[in-house]
Amino acid sequence: MTDLLPGVTGVLVLADGTVLQGIGVGATGDAVGEVCFNTAMTGYQEILTDPSYMAQIVAFTFPHMGNTGANSEDLEQMSGGSETAARGAIFRDVPTEPANWRANATLNDWMARRGVIGLAGVDTRSLTKLIREKGMPHAVIAHSPTGEFDIPALRAKAAEWSGLVGLDLAKDATTRQTFTWDETRWDWDGGYDKLETPKYEVVVVDYGVKRNILRSLASIGARATVVPADTSAEDILARKPDGVLLSNGPGDPAATGLYAVPEIQKLVNSGTPVFGICLGHQMLARALGAQTVKMDQGHHGANHPVKDLTTGKVEIVSMNHGFTVDRDSLPEAVTETHVSLFDGTNAGLALTGKPVFSVQHHPEASPGPTDSLYLFERFAGLMDKAK
């Protein structure tokens, strides 16, 4: 039995029995998931509502969180709460009170309403080092205002969790019905605006799409029709789109690819411009004959250097993925277009002779720098040529 310190109201129990003790934040109860670390200094609300973090617990390496509060606009998932996004959050310091003109709630209250369980007051540097050395552990995060925890039961729950390998989470993160989107990116003077006269019609296959991807499409003049993850290529092409975007999302691309890859192959063969992001990038790679593998630490943050090999430009980008495309498995007809300068892993590809490309990182940012927004313009250029 683990002896807890006085005043402890939150714990993180790893599958190996390690227990981190601290102060509970946000929702009460417990949640199981994979623990990853995120190096972003801002944008915690967007991170915690990103469907790509489904079944994960996010440890923030930046020690101070909460000062911008939370609001009703900076949400990335289309609907739902922590069940289809991040399950928990770990902080070095207790989240501070908000000091931002857009805030309408504290981070603590917002997490409680969403069902996100938080833990503060722990050594996040030590946890990050553990993840770097041993990989992302399975764990249970728990918050009890009374300080009562059944540590052996929580450890057993963490140890029994199957993990993300072989798990198709896109089926839960995707939309249940088709809808259209015309809201553009946020502007300092006017907030969000509407696309009045669409230049392009794009079908977005939703594996867990972020709102700012849809806003970025609208900002290049594309009206997005968002369809469920299991929509057939025939139904997509029947809409006569100018282009198709394969969205980000959670889970193992090999598992989601069982039903998605055959449809992606049909889309590629149709000659319609195709743009993949994150999970969409991984499944496009599998559709073209490459393989994907689970990473030890993954890439999670808003300060990742990536080189565009087609231009020689180095960009600082936002990343969030625990699987990666095996660059050595890329077929001859596929060109590697982007590479991570952290570890040399693949970060982009293009298919020779076809208007088909994808990137591992998030060009829409939110949070993160906007160095890669040009990729949406590149997509627009392919749609122009195909018309």
Salt bridges, closest charged atoms under 4 A:
ASP30 OD1 - LYS157 NZ 2.54
GLU34 OE2 - LYS294 NZ 2.84
GLU73 OE1 - ARG102 NH2 2.83
ASP74 OD2 - ARG102 NH1 2.93
ASP93 OD2 - HIS64 ND1 3.07
ASP93 OD1 - ARG92 NH1 3.64
ASP123 OD1 - ARG125 NE 4.00
ASP172 OD2 - LYS171 NZ 3.11
ASP182 OD1 - LYS194 NZ 3.53
GLU183 OE1 - ARG215 NE 2.85
GLU201 OE2 - ARG223 NH2 2.42
GLU234 OE2 - LYS266 NZ 3.38
GLU263 OE1 - LYS266 NZ 3.63
ASP308 OD2 - HIS338 NE2 3.49
ASP308 OD2 - ARG378 NH2 3.10
GLU336 OE1 - ARG327 NH2 2.62
ASP343 OD2 - HIS299 NE2 2.70
GLU364 OE2 - LYS210 NZ 2.93
GLU364 OE2 - HIS362 ND1 2.79
ASP384 OD1 - LYS199 NZ 3.87
